[in-house]
Amino acid sequence: MHFGLTEEQQMMQDVAKNFAEKEILPGLEEDEANHRFRPELVRKMGELSFFGCALPEEYGGNGFGYLESVILAEQIAKVSGSWRVPFNMQNLGPAITTAKFGDAEQKQRFIPGWVSGETIGFFAMTEPNTGSDVASMGTTAKDRGDHWELNGQKMWISNAHVGDWGLLYAFTDKTQKHKGMTCFIINLKETEGITTAAIENKLGLHCAPTGEIAFDGAKIPKDAVLGEVGQGFQICMWQLNNTRIGCAAGAIGIAGGAVAAAIDYANTRTQFGQKIGAYQMVQAQIADMVAEHEAARLLVYRAAWLKDQGLPNQHETSIAKLFASEAAVHAANDTMKIFGSYGFSTEYPAQRFLRDAHSLRVVEGTSNIQKLIISGISLGDKENR
């Protein structure tokens, strides 16, 4: 296996790094304090083709794959975990899923908008009483002849109150259990009977909007179905295996930012007449952080590479997501310790790395869910796909 990046991949890495430092970082402190989401940044990322990976060029794809998406998202997350989220909302979630399961009209109608950033995407699975157990959701879509009628509620949905078009998972026949779930492409802003509300009280990801969606007799057209009726659970699981690689990329990005901040601080902060990086306990912390971070990056890159080869990767993707998210929390936590009292201050990034890192243990399948997937495939109870 070749471990070096190609010239094109290095260029993409540099473009993303430059974008994060020049477009995101200067206003990040103020944006974080005000929980500000800037849709113009999504459009700028779209203009740079950040959301075109693993998609056909006819729909706005850039000719690159999952690995390039990871490389881009990693650089963005080094500066802001919040601004890594659009990779999932625009590309790895709605766009790639529609490219896989949509018909020709759906692909042409929706994918270019998500790729360009002109359409703010989302996907709605989680509910107030439904998280890891996706098949227990209560939202329903009733066939009313000339339309579908939606009723229910979604919770903790990224982009809920700012989103345009995205994916909704609901039951069309609860008697069939998971085989009765269907995926729909819906519009949140132009559909009567759909209301959204922001969730402002979050630990982290302050620039990534999160909210709830309520459906009260909302009418959507019959052609809103993505794939086939009853295929929703299959589509959902396929999608999660892709969005998890985006979360894993965010984890190595946040960890990378934390490690860099810790090293810089250890080289500049002095105590007892010498830099704190000269003390063995700090050296041990940094060594552990660096080793875990490098291991996590290799796991994430491997999973993305397998996806690009069209090879089974669910096992490897869950390993990458589990290890990288846990390593990110460890790195951010030790960075807080190295910063000491300054780590507790919002004037320094250590606290933001820690707050944002914790989200990655939860989203797109908790660490416990990843362990179930890994153990199930390892024990031979499930097939790697």
Secondary structure by P-SEA (a helix, b strand, c coil): ccccccaaaaaaaaaaaaaaacccccaaaaaaaaccccaaaaaaaaaacccccccccccccccccaaaaaaaaaaaaaccccccccccccccccaaaaaacccaaaaaccaaaaaaccbbbbccccccccccccccccbbbbbcccbbbbbbccccccccccccbbbbbbbcccccccccbbbbbccccccccbbbbbbcccccccccccbbbbbcccccccccccccccaaaaaaaaaaaaaaaaaaaaaaaaaaaaaaaaaaaaaccccccccccccaaaaaaaaaaaaaaaaaaaaaaaaaaaaaaccccaaaaaaaaaaaaaaaaaaaaaaaaaacccccccccaaaaaaaaaaaaacccccaaaaaaaaaaaaacccccc
